[in-house]
Amino acid sequence: MSNSGPGVGFEFPTFPVSWMKRDLLLFANSIGATDEELHFLYELHPNFQAFPTYPIILPFKHTDQDVIDFYARSNSTPIEGVPKFDSRRTLDGERKIEFLKPLPVSSEGRKFEIRSKVLGVYDKGKPGTVVETEQRLVDAETGETYTRAVGSGFYVGQGGWGGPKGPKTVNYPPPANKAPDASHVTQTTRETALLYRLNGDYNPLHATPEPGQKMGFGGVIIHGLFSWNTAAHVVLKEFGGSDPNNFKSFQARFASPVKPGDKLVTEMWRTGEQMGDGFEEIRFIVRVEGGKTVLTNGRAIVRVVGKKESKL
């Protein structure tokens, strides 16, 4: 990717973030952790830990303990050198997170912040504009980065301003002609998004029908990051023994919305691609049973433990 172009390198204002043990318990609960994983669900467990993708929620949550006005916050900072986009008509494109240091179970006594910058702004014409950003969770006192997340937001119908089209995307499809090495079913309910939003992602699109009706979804849809985090949980449980130390990175692209009550099927493949130190590449997709694929390009780097040998 060239490092020049409209908006590239633009830094958003840094902001403090914080979390308590209770936030981690809620998050693990909301993404499907089970009673076999009390180290995510019980604060007095001798090995109590944060589920590793938790930092993906912090750019929504900041330091808040109460609910916030989602639209007011997400509308905050225009990017220099590109048009001002309407954040009420935005969808998640793709998210990747790299786990660099284990997260403490509370931010108490530390100063954590999110440092964000623009990696690219791509004009896709009539469909809209893609904004790719990097968000790092940093201990402000030591300068150490705990997680690095790269995400792309899609501003629906807001293209055609003459910006660069952007690079070709890299795809990570499942291996051809190979049955999944594992699959897992997640049954959502009418209330799934109403629980998940309490992590700090208060977008009205996931709670009340009107925004989704305006956007053409027919009503409420579940957070893309619910499906994304749920898949992360399934992959780590299936291949990494539910141990955060066995997770190096996780990514997926948002392909189509999930409706409350949909049944999600996560299918996972070991590709045999070795990354050193026992880590391997796992590819996955998530689809609605009997319907569309909702997450594509699923790729995780996991240290595989346990008896699961690849079914070649």
Buried (B, 14 or more C-beta within 10 A) or exposed (E): EEEEBBBBEBEBEEBEBBBBBEBBBBBBBBBBBEEEBBBBBBEEEEEBBBBBBBBBBBBBBBEEEEEEEBEEBBBEEEBEBBBEBEBBBBBBBBBBBBBBEEBBBBBEEEEBBBBBBBBBBBBBEEBBBBBBBBBBBBBEEEEEBBBBBBBBBBBBEBBBEEBBEBEEEEEBEBBEEEEBBBBBEBEBEEEBBBBBBBBBBBBBBBBEBEBBEEBEBEBBBBBBBBBBBBBBBBBBBBBBBBBBEBBBBBBBBBBBBBBBEBBBBBBBBBBEEEEEEEBBBBBBBBBBEEBEBBBBBBBBBBBBEEEBEEEE
